[in-house]
């Protein structure tokens, strides 16, 4: 049974076309801005690279495009890797932000509270001032 490679595996393989001699340690430090064992640790734990690390890589690739501006093929490869990163982050966002019935109830309640504030200029009961006179 052939299992499709994870996003992280595909990303690392794609990075080999930018840096043919890349190692997991170099990838961790230079590309992800993390410690040398970071990428290996993430993989061994079965985790996904966090979005912050992916954005670090995205920015690193943007700098590589500027340095490689005279190499059209390399710039195209880098742009493809950046598109992979964009697609992955968007996919993750869609997966984690699907609204449920409970989520809808909280959202609609929040909208109703905003509506009351817009109508009346305050939340909840009207504040009042109480004074005590000494006779």
Secondary structure, 3 states (H helix, E strand, C coil): CCCCCCHHHHHHHHHHHHCCCCCHHHHHHHHCCCCCCHHHHHHHCCCCCCHHHHHHHHHHHHHHHHHCCCCHHHHHHHHHHHHHHHHHHHHHHHHHCCCCHHHHHHHHHHHHHHHHHHHHCCCCCCCCCCCCCCC
